[in-house]
């Protein structure tokens, strides 16, 4: 099977799509959690910001795309906020499910909150928001990562901790 072309710079449209999906997930999560209170929604958004900064510092700063346009656009952003790390150490890093748990919680917390809110007071609109969130987080994101991001990523050739973790699952 022929390997996909590896990008030195991802096309801007891929960055745009990936960024739009991430923002949509965060906004939908905040809308759902707003059913509890504005504070719950703001706390969620603060958590999303913390998660993004954590990824920039712990991963993007050490990636081969540091300072460049990667598929998520975070390589350029990272260079504005953090010093460059060691790409080789990043390639050798072991990632566990505990490391990626916060990524899953970005979607799971609003979905669980939406279930609780729906038990307390049913709303079709909330169900639509939850369905959109689930579709984006667990369907669209997976397709984007598999077909647009990871398939064309140079870091995967050097060694990607996340790819190693998911390869264990996929066999």
Backbone as a printed PyTorch tensor [residue, N CA C, xyz], in Angstrom:
tensor([[[  0.8400,  -1.1880,   0.0000],
         [  0.0000,   0.0000,   0.0000],
         [  0.8810,   1.2470,   0.0000]],

        [[  0.5270,   2.1980,  -0.8270],
         [  1.3150,   3.4220,  -0.9640],
         [  1.0920,   4.3390,   0.2380]],

        [[  2.1840,   4.8470,   0.7780],
         [  2.1420,   5.7780,   1.9180],
         [  1.6820,   7.1430,   1.4240]],

        [[  0.8630,   7.8170,   2.2180],
         [  0.3970,   9.1640,   1.8770],
         [  1.5770,  10.1340,   1.8620]],

        [[  1.4310,  11.1840,   1.0820],
         [  2.4550,  12.2250,   1.0230],
         [  2.6250,  12.8560,   2.4010]],

        [[  3.8820,  13.0100,   2.8270],
         [  4.1560,  13.6680,   4.0990],
         [  4.2890,  15.1640,   3.8570]],

        [[  3.6740,  15.9410,   4.7220],
         [  3.6850,  17.3940,   4.5530],
         [  4.7670,  18.0430,   5.4070]],

        [[  5.5150,  18.9560,   4.7910],
         [  6.3950,  19.8350,   5.5620],
         [  5.5570,  20.9640,   6.1540]],

        [[  4.5890,  21.4160,   5.3770],
         [  3.6050,  22.4200,   5.8100],
         [  2.2410,  21.9100,   5.3760]],

        [[  1.3570,  21.7800,   6.3180],
         [  0.0100,  21.3210,   5.9800],
         [ -0.7420,  22.4020,   5.2050]],

        [[ -1.6110,  21.9990,   4.2810],
         [ -2.4450,  22.9830,   3.5860],
         [ -3.3130,  23.7560,   4.5830]],

        [[ -3.5060,  25.0240,   4.3050],
         [ -4.2700,  25.8820,   5.2210],
         [ -5.6840,  25.3640,   5.4390]],

        [[ -6.2820,  24.7390,   4.4410],
         [ -7.6550,  24.2650,   4.6050],
         [ -7.7440,  23.1520,   5.6480]],

        [[ -6.7110,  22.3170,   5.7500],
         [ -6.7120,  21.2670,   6.7780],
         [ -6.6400,  21.9050,   8.1590]],

        [[ -5.7660,  22.8850,   8.3100],
         [ -5.6570,  23.6050,   9.5880],
         [ -6.9980,  24.2430,   9.9350]],

        [[ -7.6400,  24.8550,   8.9520],
         [ -8.9320,  25.5010,   9.1770],
         [-10.0050,  24.5260,   9.6140]],

        [[-10.0920,  23.3890,   8.9410],
         [-11.0990,  22.3860,   9.2940],
         [-10.8410,  21.8460,  10.6950]],

        [[ -9.5990,  21.4910,  10.9900],
         [ -9.2670,  20.9330,  12.3090],
         [ -9.5200,  21.9430,  13.4230]],

        [[ -9.1740,  23.1810,  13.1890],
         [ -9.4080,  24.2270,  14.1860],
         [-10.8970,  24.4490,  14.3900]],

        [[-11.6570,  24.4780,  13.3110],
         [-13.1050,  24.6790,  13.4080],
         [-13.7710,  23.5470,  14.1820]],

        [[-13.3370,  22.3110,  13.9560],
         [-13.9140,  21.1730,  14.6780],
         [-13.5990,  21.2820,  16.1660]],

        [[-12.3630,  21.6040,  16.5160],
         [-11.9990,  21.7500,  17.9340],
         [-12.8100,  22.8520,  18.6020]],

        [[-12.9170,  23.9950,  17.9500],
         [-13.6810,  25.1100,  18.5220],
         [-15.1450,  24.7250,  18.6660]],

        [[-15.6980,  24.0390,  17.6690],
         [-17.0990,  23.6080,  17.7420],
         [-17.3240,  22.6660,  18.9190]],

        [[-16.3870,  21.7620,  19.1710],
         [-16.5030,  20.8460,  20.3100],
         [-16.5120,  21.6360,  21.6140]],

        [[-15.6020,  22.5920,  21.7450],
         [-15.5370,  23.3950,  22.9670],
         [-16.8050,  24.2250,  23.1550]],

        [[-17.2840,  24.8350,  22.0880],
         [-18.4890,  25.6750,  22.1780],
         [-19.7100,  24.8280,  22.5290]],

        [[-19.8640,  23.6800,  21.8780],
         [-20.9990,  22.8060,  22.1990],
         [-20.9320,  22.3330,  23.6490]],

        [[-19.7390,  21.9660,  24.1060],
         [-19.5830,  21.5590,  25.5060],
         [-19.9760,  22.6700,  26.4580]],

        [[-19.5590,  23.8940,  26.1490],
         [-19.8910,  25.0450,  26.9970],
         [-21.3940,  25.3240,  26.9860]],

        [[-22.0180,  25.2050,  25.8170],
         [-23.4690,  25.4260,  25.7260],
         [-24.2150,  24.3980,  26.5660]],

        [[-23.8220,  23.1470,  26.4560],
         [-24.4830,  22.0880,  27.2300],
         [-24.3180,  22.3460,  28.7220]],

        [[-23.1030,  22.6210,  29.1610],
         [-22.8460,  22.8190,  30.5940],
         [-23.4320,  24.1210,  31.1240]],

        [[-23.7690,  25.0400,  30.2390],
         [-24.4390,  26.2750,  30.6510],
         [-25.7910,  25.9580,  31.2950]],

        [[-26.3240,  24.7870,  30.9970],
         [-27.5670,  24.3430,  31.6370],
         [-27.4400,  24.2340,  33.1410]],

        [[-26.2400,  24.0250,  33.6440],
         [-26.0050,  24.0290,  35.0960],
         [-25.8650,  25.4600,  35.5860]],

        [[-24.9520,  26.1980,  34.9520],
         [-24.7430,  27.6070,  35.3000],
         [-23.7010,  28.1980,  34.3610]],

        [[-23.6500,  29.5130,  34.3560],
         [-22.6150,  30.1890,  33.5720],
         [-21.2370,  29.8250,  34.1130]],

        [[-21.1510,  29.6480,  35.4300],
         [-19.8650,  29.2990,  36.0410],
         [-19.3830,  27.9250,  35.5840]],

        [[-20.3070,  26.9740,  35.4560],
         [-19.9350,  25.6390,  34.9770],
         [-19.3990,  25.7310,  33.5500]],

        [[-20.0610,  26.5360,  32.7460],
         [-19.6350,  26.7300,  31.3680],
         [-18.2580,  27.3970,  31.3040]],

        [[-18.0570,  28.4330,  32.1140],
         [-16.7610,  29.1210,  32.1480],
         [-15.6540,  28.2170,  32.6840]],

        [[-15.9720,  27.4150,  33.6950],
         [-14.9820,  26.4780,  34.2380],
         [-14.5740,  25.4630,  33.1690]],

        [[-15.5460,  25.0020,  32.4110],
         [-15.2630,  24.0700,  31.3160],
         [-14.3410,  24.7130,  30.2780]],

        [[-14.6570,  25.9370,  29.8750],
         [-13.8190,  26.6300,  28.8860],
         [-12.4160,  26.8900,  29.4280]],

        [[-12.3150,  27.2000,  30.7180],
         [-10.9920,  27.3630,  31.3390],
         [-10.2290,  26.0390,  31.2950]],

        [[-10.9340,  24.9390,  31.5290],
         [-10.3110,  23.6210,  31.4320],
         [ -9.8370,  23.3170,  30.0190]],

        [[-10.6170,  23.7130,  29.0380],
         [-10.2160,  23.5270,  27.6320],
         [ -8.9600,  24.3330,  27.3190]],

        [[ -8.9070,  25.5580,  27.8150],
         [ -7.7220,  26.3940,  27.6150],
         [ -6.5050,  25.7590,  28.2830]],

        [[ -6.6770,  25.2730,  29.5120],
         [ -5.5890,  24.5880,  30.2180],
         [ -5.1070,  23.3860,  29.4070]],

        [[ -6.0470,  22.6260,  28.8710],
         [ -5.6910,  21.4510,  28.0840],
         [ -4.8910,  21.8380,  26.8440]],

        [[ -5.3260,  22.8710,  26.1520],
         [ -4.6090,  23.3160,  24.9540],
         [ -3.1890,  23.7660,  25.3030]],

        [[ -3.0490,  24.5310,  26.3820],
         [ -1.7140,  24.9790,  26.8010],
         [ -0.8430,  23.7980,  27.2130]],

        [[ -1.4370,  22.8160,  27.8550],
         [ -0.7310,  21.6010,  28.2710],
         [ -0.2040,  20.8470,  27.0510]],

        [[ -1.0450,  20.7100,  26.0410],
         [ -0.6280,  20.0300,  24.8130],
         [  0.4950,  20.8060,  24.1260]],

        [[  0.3470,  22.1250,  24.0590],
         [  1.3930,  22.9430,  23.4380],
         [  2.7310,  22.7480,  24.1400]],

        [[  2.7130,  22.7850,  25.4610],
         [  3.9620,  22.7040,  26.2290],
         [  4.5510,  21.2920,  26.2360]],

        [[  3.7030,  20.2730,  26.4260],
         [  4.1960,  18.9090,  26.5980],
         [  4.4250,  18.1650,  25.2890]],

        [[  3.7430,  18.5860,  24.2430],
         [  3.8610,  17.8710,  22.9730],
         [  4.3710,  18.7640,  21.8470]],

        [[  3.6310,  19.8110,  21.5470],
         [  3.9540,  20.6500,  20.3820],
         [  5.3460,  21.2730,  20.4670]],

        [[  5.7900,  21.6220,  21.6650],
         [  7.1120,  22.2410,  21.8200],
         [  8.2330,  21.2750,  21.4430]],

        [[  7.9400,  19.9840,  21.4490],
         [  8.9490,  18.9680,  21.1680],
         [  8.7610,  18.3170,  19.7950]],

        [[  7.7510,  18.7320,  19.0770],
         [  7.4030,  18.1170,  17.7920],
         [  8.2650,  18.6770,  16.6640]],

        [[  8.4400,  17.8870,  15.6320],
         [  9.2040,  18.3290,  14.4660],
         [  8.5310,  19.5020,  13.7520]],

        [[  7.2380,  19.7060,  13.9780],
         [  6.5040,  20.8230,  13.3680],
         [  6.5540,  22.0970,  14.2110]],

        [[  7.3430,  22.1130,  15.2650],
         [  7.4700,  23.3150,  16.0960],
         [  7.8190,  24.5120,  15.2040]],

        [[  7.0550,  25.5820,  15.3310],
         [  7.3030,  26.7910,  14.5530],
         [  6.7980,  26.7300,  13.1200]],

        [[  6.2140,  25.5980,  12.7440],
         [  5.7230,  25.4190,  11.3820],
         [  4.2120,  25.2020,  11.3950]],

        [[  3.6320,  25.1700,  10.2040],
         [  2.1890,  24.9550,  10.0970],
         [  1.9150,  23.4580,  10.0710]],

        [[  1.5600,  22.9300,  11.2290],
         [  1.1680,  21.5310,  11.3150],
         [ -0.3250,  21.4330,  11.0040]],

        [[ -0.8510,  20.2320,  11.0490],
         [ -2.2480,  20.0220,  10.7090],
         [ -3.2340,  20.7020,  11.6280]],

        [[ -2.8420,  20.9280,  12.8600],
         [ -3.7410,  21.5880,  13.8130],
         [ -3.4700,  23.0850,  13.9270]],

        [[ -2.3640,  23.5360,  13.3560],
         [ -1.9910,  24.9440,  13.4660],
         [ -1.2700,  25.2770,  14.7550]],

        [[ -1.0770,  24.2790,  15.6050],
         [ -0.4830,  24.5350,  16.9190],
         [  1.0360,  24.6770,  16.8800]],

        [[  1.6750,  24.2030,  15.8330],
         [  3.1280,  24.3280,  15.7290],
         [  3.5760,  25.7790,  15.7160]],

        [[  2.8750,  26.5930,  14.9460],
         [  3.1880,  28.0350,  14.8840],
         [  2.8310,  28.7180,  16.1940]],

        [[  1.6640,  28.4210,  16.7250],
         [  1.2220,  29.0230,  17.9830],
         [  2.1840,  28.6760,  19.1130]],

        [[  2.6100,  27.4370,  19.1660],
         [  3.5180,  26.9880,  20.2180],
         [  4.8090,  27.7990,  20.2310]],

        [[  5.3300,  28.1010,  19.0520],
         [  6.5870,  28.8540,  18.9630],
         [  6.4510,  30.2580,  19.5450]],

        [[  5.2350,  30.7840,  19.5660],
         [  5.0040,  32.1050,  20.1540],
         [  4.9630,  32.0580,  21.6820]],

        [[  4.6660,  30.8820,  22.2440],
         [  4.4400,  30.7720,  23.6870],
         [  5.5160,  30.0030,  24.4530]],

        [[  6.1550,  29.0320,  23.7940],
         [  7.0860,  28.1500,  24.5010],
         [  8.3790,  27.9740,  23.7130]],

        [[  9.4550,  27.6900,  24.4380],
         [ 10.7380,  27.4010,  23.7990],
         [ 10.6880,  26.0050,  23.1920]],

        [[ 11.5090,  25.8220,  22.1610],
         [ 11.5550,  24.5290,  21.4960],
         [ 12.1800,  23.4860,  22.4040]],

        [[ 11.6030,  22.3010,  22.3830],
         [ 12.1040,  21.1840,  23.1690],
         [ 12.9260,  20.2450,  22.2960]],

        [[ 12.9800,  18.9950,  22.6990],
         [ 13.8000,  17.9860,  22.0410],
         [ 12.9220,  17.0150,  21.2460]],

        [[ 12.9250,  17.0960,  19.9120],
         [ 12.1000,  16.1930,  19.1040],
         [ 12.4470,  14.7170,  19.3040]],

        [[ 13.7140,  14.4050,  19.5350],
         [ 14.0970,  13.0060,  19.7230],
         [ 13.5470,  12.4630,  21.0380]],

        [[ 13.6220,  13.2560,  22.0950],
         [ 13.0550,  12.8280,  23.3810],
         [ 11.5440,  12.6450,  23.2550]],

        [[ 10.9070,  13.5160,  22.4880],
         [  9.4680,  13.4020,  22.2510],
         [  9.1520,  12.1000,  21.5250]],

        [[  9.9680,  11.7650,  20.5290],
         [  9.7540,  10.5440,  19.7540],
         [  9.8740,   9.2980,  20.6230]],

        [[ 10.7050,   9.3640,  21.6530],
         [ 10.9360,   8.2130,  22.5200],
         [ 10.0000,   8.1690,  23.7270]],

        [[  9.2390,   9.2280,  23.9280],
         [  8.3580,   9.3390,  25.0910],
         [  7.2670,   8.2670,  25.0610]],

        [[  6.9630,   7.7240,  26.2260],
         [  5.8630,   6.7740,  26.3650],
         [  4.6320,   7.5210,  26.8500]],

        [[  3.5340,   7.3500,  26.1570],
         [  2.2710,   7.9750,  26.5410],
         [  1.3320,   6.8790,  27.0130]],

        [[  0.6150,   7.1540,  28.1040],
         [ -0.3460,   6.1960,  28.6420],
         [ -1.7570,   6.7630,  28.5060]],

        [[ -2.7380,   5.9380,  28.8270],
         [ -4.1320,   6.3880,  28.7700],
         [ -4.3900,   7.5060,  29.7690]],

        [[ -3.6510,   7.5250,  30.8690],
         [ -3.7900,   8.6150,  31.8480],
         [ -3.3900,   9.9450,  31.2050]],

        [[ -2.3800,   9.9080,  30.3400],
         [ -1.9250,  11.1270,  29.6580],
         [ -2.9810,  11.6920,  28.7090]],

        [[ -3.7490,  10.8210,  28.0770],
         [ -4.7430,  11.2940,  27.1020],
         [ -6.1410,  11.4340,  27.7000]],

        [[ -6.3080,  11.0410,  28.9630],
         [ -7.6210,  11.1480,  29.6110],
         [ -8.2100,  12.5610,  29.5390]],

        [[ -7.4340,  13.6190,  29.8030],
         [ -8.0240,  14.9650,  29.6920],
         [ -8.6000,  15.2630,  28.3090]],

        [[ -7.9940,  14.7180,  27.2660],
         [ -8.5160,  14.9190,  25.9120],
         [ -9.9160,  14.3230,  25.7670]],

        [[-10.1200,  13.1610,  26.3600],
         [-11.4340,  12.5200,  26.2910],
         [-12.4530,  13.2300,  27.1780]],

        [[-11.9980,  13.7550,  28.3100],
         [-12.9120,  14.4300,  29.2340],
         [-13.5120,  15.6980,  28.6370]],

        [[-12.8200,  16.3170,  27.6870],
         [-13.3460,  17.5150,  27.0230],
         [-14.7090,  17.2120,  26.4030]],

        [[-14.8890,  16.0070,  25.9280],
         [-16.1660,  15.6160,  25.3330],
         [-17.0550,  14.8660,  26.3190]],

        [[-16.4520,  14.0230,  27.1380],
         [-17.2520,  13.1940,  28.0420],
         [-17.9480,  13.9950,  29.1350]],

        [[-17.2750,  14.9940,  29.7020],
         [-17.9100,  15.7790,  30.7730],
         [-19.1800,  16.4870,  30.3030]],

        [[-19.1670,  17.1800,  29.1630],
         [-20.4150,  17.7900,  28.7000],
         [-21.4940,  16.7530,  28.3590]],

        [[-21.0840,  15.6100,  27.8230],
         [-22.0750,  14.5810,  27.5080],
         [-22.7050,  14.0210,  28.7790]],

        [[-21.8860,  13.7610,  29.7920],
         [-22.4300,  13.2940,  31.0760],
         [-23.2890,  14.3710,  31.7220]],

        [[-22.8180,  15.6150,  31.6650],
         [-23.6090,  16.7250,  32.1840],
         [-24.9310,  16.8530,  31.4520]],

        [[-24.9090,  16.6580,  30.1420],
         [-26.1300,  16.7160,  29.3480],
         [-27.1110,  15.6260,  29.7150]],

        [[-26.5970,  14.4390,  30.0420],
         [-27.4710,  13.3470,  30.4870],
         [-28.1500,  13.7270,  31.7940]],

        [[-27.3690,  14.2350,  32.7420],
         [-27.9310,  14.6620,  34.0320],
         [-28.9840,  15.7470,  33.8190]],

        [[-28.6500,  16.7490,  33.0210],
         [-29.5930,  17.8380,  32.7580],
         [-30.8530,  17.3280,  32.0640]],

        [[-30.7170,  16.3400,  31.1930],
         [-31.8790,  15.7860,  30.4970],
         [-32.7740,  14.9950,  31.4380]],

        [[-32.1960,  14.3700,  32.4350],
         [-32.9930,  13.6720,  33.4540],
         [-33.7560,  14.6850,  34.2940]],

        [[-33.0910,  15.7860,  34.6310],
         [-33.7260,  16.8260,  35.4530],
         [-34.7980,  17.5930,  34.6820]],

        [[-34.6020,  17.7800,  33.4030],
         [-35.5610,  18.5100,  32.5760],
         [-35.2400,  18.2870,  31.1120]],

        [[-36.0270,  17.4520,  30.4590],
         [-35.7400,  17.0420,  29.0910],
         [-35.8400,  18.2110,  28.1150]],

        [[-34.9150,  18.2160,  27.1410],
         [-34.9210,  19.2330,  26.0930],
         [-34.3860,  18.6110,  24.8020]],

        [[-35.1940,  18.6770,  23.7440],
         [-34.7400,  18.1580,  22.4570],
         [-33.5390,  18.9370,  21.9390]],

        [[-33.5110,  20.2270,  22.1960],
         [-32.3850,  21.0400,  21.7410],
         [-31.0790,  20.5580,  22.3790]],

        [[-31.1290,  20.2420,  23.6720],
         [-29.9340,  19.7280,  24.3490],
         [-29.5050,  18.3900,  23.7390]],

        [[-30.4700,  17.5550,  23.4070],
         [-30.1550,  16.2660,  22.7820],
         [-29.4610,  16.4880,  21.4320]],

        [[-29.9300,  17.4650,  20.6710],
         [-29.2900,  17.7930,  19.3870],
         [-27.8570,  18.2570,  19.6200]],

        [[-27.6540,  19.1340,  20.6110],
         [-26.2970,  19.5970,  20.9180],
         [-25.3970,  18.4320,  21.3210]],

        [[-25.9440,  17.5300,  22.1320],
         [-25.1650,  16.3690,  22.5710],
         [-24.8240,  15.4580,  21.3920]],

        [[-25.7810,  15.2600,  20.4980],
         [-25.5330,  14.4190,  19.3210],
         [-24.4620,  15.0460,  18.4280]],

        [[-24.5380,  16.3540,  18.2410],
         [-23.5120,  17.0500,  17.4510],
         [-22.1410,  16.9280,  18.1050]],

        [[-22.0930,  17.1250,  19.4140],
         [-20.8300,  17.0060,  20.1410],
         [-20.2580,  15.6020,  19.9900]],

        [[-21.0930,  14.5810,  20.1930],
         [-20.6260,  13.1980,  20.0740],
         [-20.1410,  12.9070,  18.6540]],

        [[-20.8800,  13.3800,  17.6540],
         [-20.4820,  13.1420,  16.2610],
         [-19.1440,  13.8070,  15.9490]],

        [[-18.9680,  15.0430,  16.3990],
         [-17.7080,  15.7500,  16.1430],
         [-16.5500,  15.1270,  16.9090]],

        [[-16.7640,  14.8480,  18.1840],
         [-15.6790,  14.3750,  19.0390],
         [-15.2540,  12.9450,  18.7310]],

        [[-16.2180,  12.0830,  18.4510],
         [-15.8790,  10.6670,  18.2970],
         [-15.9240,  10.1780,  16.8540]],

        [[-16.5530,  10.9160,  15.9800],
         [-16.6030,  10.5250,  14.5790],
         [-15.7010,  11.3750,  13.7140]],

        [[-16.0410,  12.6370,  13.6140],
         [-15.3080,  13.5500,  12.7320],
         [-13.8440,  13.6710,  13.1460]],

        [[-13.5770,  13.8210,  14.4400],
         [-12.1810,  13.9460,  14.8990],
         [-11.3570,  12.7240,  14.5220]],

        [[-11.9380,  11.5490,  14.6670],
         [-11.2240,  10.3250,  14.3060],
         [-10.8920,  10.2630,  12.8260]],

        [[-11.8510,  10.6510,  11.9980],
         [-11.6200,  10.6680,  10.5520],
         [-10.5470,  11.6990,  10.2000]],

        [[-10.6420,  12.8850,  10.8110],
         [ -9.6370,  13.9220,  10.5420],
         [ -8.2450,  13.4430,  10.9190]],

        [[ -8.1230,  12.8650,  12.1030],
         [ -6.8040,  12.4010,  12.5450],
         [ -6.2730,  11.3080,  11.6250]],

        [[ -7.1310,  10.3640,  11.3030],
         [ -6.6870,   9.2420,  10.4850],
         [ -6.3770,   9.5920,   9.0440]],

        [[ -7.2160,  10.4130,   8.4260],
         [ -7.0470,  10.6550,   6.9920],
         [ -6.3340,  11.9600,   6.6460]],

        [[ -6.4270,  12.9720,   7.5040],
         [ -5.8170,  14.2610,   7.1700],
         [ -4.5910,  14.6050,   8.0100]],

        [[ -4.5780,  14.2270,   9.2650],
         [ -3.4670,  14.6260,  10.1390],
         [ -2.3760,  13.5600,  10.1830]],

        [[ -2.6400,  12.4570,  10.8450],
         [ -1.6050,  11.4460,  11.0760],
         [ -1.0640,  10.8450,   9.7740]],

        [[ -1.9110,  10.6910,   8.7830],
         [ -1.4800,  10.0820,   7.5230],
         [ -0.3950,  10.8900,   6.8140]],

        [[ -0.3480,  12.1860,   7.0560],
         [  0.6020,  13.0650,   6.3570],
         [  1.6840,  13.6360,   7.2850]],

        [[  1.7560,  13.1420,   8.4990],
         [  2.6100,  13.7390,   9.5300],
         [  4.0370,  13.1890,   9.5050]],

        [[  5.0030,  14.0940,   9.4330],
         [  6.4170,  13.7060,   9.4770],
         [  6.8290,  13.1890,  10.8560]],

        [[  6.2030,  13.6870,  11.9070],
         [  6.5580,  13.2350,  13.2530],
         [  6.2940,  11.7340,  13.4030]],

        [[  5.2990,  11.2440,  12.7090],
         [  5.0120,   9.8110,  12.7560],
         [  6.1770,   8.9690,  12.2710]],

        [[  6.9300,   9.4770,  11.3150],
         [  8.1130,   8.7750,  10.8120],
         [  9.2210,   8.7420,  11.8620]],

        [[  9.3410,   9.8240,  12.6280],
         [ 10.3770,   9.9200,  13.6590],
         [  9.9820,   9.1680,  14.9180]],

        [[  8.6890,   9.1280,  15.1670],
         [  8.1540,   8.4980,  16.3630],
         [  7.1610,   9.4190,  17.0390]],

        [[  5.9440,   8.9750,  17.1180],
         [  4.8850,   9.7650,  17.7410],
         [  4.3360,   8.9930,  18.9310]],

        [[  4.4210,   9.5600,  20.1330],
         [  3.9380,   8.8580,  21.3190],
         [  2.4610,   8.4760,  21.2330]],

        [[  1.6290,   9.3630,  20.7160],
         [  0.1990,   9.0640,  20.6150],
         [ -0.0410,   7.9350,  19.6160]],

        [[  0.6630,   7.9650,  18.4960],
         [  0.5030,   6.9060,  17.4980],
         [  0.8790,   5.5530,  18.0860]],

        [[  1.9460,   5.5230,  18.8820],
         [  2.3600,   4.2700,  19.5170],
         [  1.2750,   3.7490,  20.4490]],

        [[  0.6460,   4.6460,  21.2070],
         [ -0.4130,   4.2470,  22.1330],
         [ -1.5950,   3.6580,  21.3710]],

        [[ -2.0290,   4.3300,  20.3190],
         [ -3.1960,   3.8710,  19.5760],
         [ -2.9010,   2.6400,  18.7270]],

        [[ -1.6490,   2.4350,  18.3350],
         [ -1.2800,   1.2120,  17.6170],
         [ -1.4380,  -0.0030,  18.5170]],

        [[ -1.1760,   0.1570,  19.8150],
         [ -1.3590,  -0.9400,  20.7650],
         [ -2.8170,  -1.3740,  20.7950]],

        [[ -3.7180,  -0.4060,  20.6840],
         [ -5.1470,  -0.6970,  20.7150],
         [ -5.5910,  -1.3260,  19.4040]],

        [[ -5.1280,  -0.7540,  18.2940],
         [ -5.5500,  -1.2130,  16.9760],
         [ -4.9170,  -2.5240,  16.5470]],

        [[ -3.8880,  -2.9340,  17.2570],
         [ -3.2650,  -4.2020,  16.9610],
         [ -2.1150,  -4.0430,  16.0600]]])
